[in-house]
């Protein structure tokens, strides 16, 4: 893949277990966990909890969160943000589902806290 390619096909939606995950192994970078909380919804996060680096792909998916198997942190699948009272953010990657196929951008999405609108003064 060249740096100019934005999206790559990674698998069929059915290759990711419903309420489960699949890991995209990367030789030079951090692995990416693909999560499927609903039939045609897929999210992608770095397979590393922001707390102690636990493998998020081994966590329990419930609704739009995954629970880290090491210390029980809940991470939002849509943003990568840890749920309060915990704080931290797992890198997230843009995902598209096209005709039953999962497409992934290997360029990390902007951090959720950076995307939030500034509060009025």
N, C-alpha and C positions, 0 to 999 in steps of 0.2 A: 504494500500500500504506500502511495506517495503522500506527501504532506498536503497536496491539493485535494485529495479525495476526502470528502466530508462524511459520507455515510457508507457503512458496510453492512451487508446482510450477515446476520450471525446464526439464525436458526428459525425454525417454524415456531409459532406460538405454542403449539402442542408439545414442543420439546422442553418447555418449562413447566414443571408440575403446578397445577392450580394450588394456590396458597403455599407455594414453595419457591425454589430458586434454582438457578443453574449458574455455574461459574465459567467465565470466559478467561482462560489462562493466558497471561501475557508474559513473554520471556523477559523483556527489558523494563516493563512498568508493572505497577500494582495490578493484581487481578481485579476483574469487574464482576460483580454479582448482578444477575438479572432476576428480578422478582415479578411474580404474576399473582397479584391479589384478587383478580377477577378474570373472567373468561378472555377478554380482549384487551386487558390493561397490563402494561409491562413498564417497569421502572428499572433503572440501572444506577448502582452506587459502587464506589470502590469497596472491595470486599475487606474492609478494615474499619472497625468501630473507632470513633474519635476518642474514646476513653482509654483503652489499653490495647487497641489493635486487634481485638477479637474478630473472628471470621463471621461477618454478618450473614453470609450465605448459609451458615449452619443454624441461624436463629429461627424463631417462630414468626411467621407472617400472620398478622391479624389486622383486618381492615387495611388501612394505608400505612401501617408501621411494621417494622421488624424488631424483634427483641434480641439483643446481643446475647449469645449463649454463655459468655463469660461472667458478666456482672449484671445482666438484666436491664441494661439501658434500652430505651425505646427510641428508635430512629425513624423519622418520617420518610417514607419512600419518595414522596413528590419533591422534597427539598433537601434531604440528607441531614436536616437539623435534628438534634437530640430533643426529645420532649422534656419539658420542665418537670422537675427542678434541675435536671442535668443540662449541661451546656456543651456544645461542640457541633461539628458539622462533618459529615462524610462527603467526599467529593461525589457529585452526581454527574451523570452523562445523559445527554438527550437521546430519547428513544422514539421510534415511530413503528406502528404496526400497519403494514401495507399488505392487503390481500392475504392475511394469515401468516405473514413473514415478519420477523423482528429485524429492524434496521437500527443501527447504533452509530452515533457520532463519537469518535474516539477523542474528540476535543472536549474537555470537561466544560460543563455549563458554568455560568457565572454563579458565584456563591449566593445563596438565598438571602443572606443578611445584606449583601451588597445590592441586591435587586429591590429590597424594600424601599418604599418611598420615604424620603426624609420627613421627619415630623415638623409641622409648622412651628415657628418660633413664637 
